[in-house]
Amino acid sequence: MTRRRLRSIAIEGHTSIESAKVPLSDLNILIGANGAGKSNFISALALLGRLVDQELNLFVGQVGGASALLHGGLKGNARVKLTLDLAPYTYGATLMPAAGDELIFEDEWIGLPSGERFSLGQGHRESRLPNALTGQEESAAQHIVNVLRGCRVFHFHDTGAAAPVKQRGYTSDNITLHPHAGNLAAVLLRLREDDISTYKRIVRTVRQVAPFFRDFVLIEEKERLRLRWRQEGGDVVFPANALSDGTLRFICLATLLSLPDLPDVVVLDEPELGLHPYAIVQLADMIRAASRESQVLIATQSVTLINQFELNDLIVVERAHGVSTFDRPDPDRLQAWLADYSLGELWEKNLLGGRPQAEQG
């Protein structure tokens, strides 16, 4: 089967991104200073995932309304414009503010291989992509939906007492891992019952960074269950609360990146948070493996994680005059440096860019 990929995304008018076109490869590592625009780029991808699920205005409401997404707010002719190259098709959407601090479609279209553009209309509140069309347009729409559906930003940062991953969940909620891993136990139980080799691989991976860990305890009670586990050398059953924050996050990451049915596009926001350097190295191995099946995009601040990848994997995010830019490093300029220094060292020496700088304008 031909692999589906997002070859590039052009973004205009979204938060700090005034106008940028970013070519994408199988593995994309965004680096940059705090506030440079990494999270804003990831927000645009999250918007696309919710758009094809026809949850655009639910997403808009959750992030604070249209005024929070538009570059420069609601003033002037504010619009969010997204153009995607999903060879052999293209897709575009222009979103304009409407009453109630919502966004509506000023334009939505599909581009065919012939160069012909097929309009999906204007004025609608939710995408018309998922609706069945006819002929070549239907095939194109389905291709685009398949790439973007499931495009979620996974961030397993919440490990507090009330974190979703520590709560009881429905056993039936096991199809795909949620962005906050609230159904982690249900997904692990499904894998143990239906794909034991993947389940055992996850357990082995967790043991590499947490040698005290023996196995998960996944027992359904009245169609619900919660994450529990045992340690080596004992039979005591521990709750998820007994895991360190870093270990729990690593379990979430190991499960996600081991899934045999990953989405076509996987987005991770600072996955290194709270992890030991050794665990970060293991995480990088899983990310590379996942990128052979799915397109992976990561925003990170970790020198250790950057050191595990290649120069052409990096996208450097800068911010000047209140506007974010996205550029691949120049390999010719850095070739001599790479003979003696790691990528992380080059970043620390400010040879890659992506370092804090005074805002101008």
Secondary structure as UniProt FT lines:
FT   STRAND          8..14
FT   TURN            15..16
FT   STRAND          17..23
FT   STRAND          27..32
FT   TURN            34..35
FT   HELIX           38..52
FT   TURN            53..54
FT   HELIX           56..62
FT   TURN            63..64
FT   HELIX           66..69
FT   TURN            71..74
FT   STRAND          80..86
FT   TURN            87..88
FT   STRAND          89..98
FT   TURN            99..101
FT   STRAND          102..111
FT   TURN            113..114
FT   STRAND          117..119
FT   TURN            129..130
FT   HELIX           135..148
FT   TURN            149..150
FT   STRAND          153..154
FT   TURN            161..162
FT   HELIX           164..166
FT   STRAND          169..170
FT   TURN            171..172
FT   TURN            179..180
FT   TURN            182..183
FT   HELIX           184..194
FT   HELIX           196..209
FT   TURN            211..212
FT   STRAND          213..217
FT   TURN            222..223
FT   STRAND          224..225
FT   STRAND          228..231
FT   TURN            232..233
FT   STRAND          237..239
FT   HELIX           240..242
FT   HELIX           245..258
FT   TURN            260..261
FT   STRAND          265..269
FT   TURN            271..274
FT   HELIX           277..290
FT   TURN            291..293
FT   STRAND          295..299
FT   HELIX           303..306
FT   TURN            307..308
FT   HELIX           311..313
FT   STRAND          314..320
FT   TURN            321..322
FT   STRAND          323..327
FT   HELIX           331..338
FT   TURN            339..340
FT   HELIX           343..348
FT   TURN            349..350
//
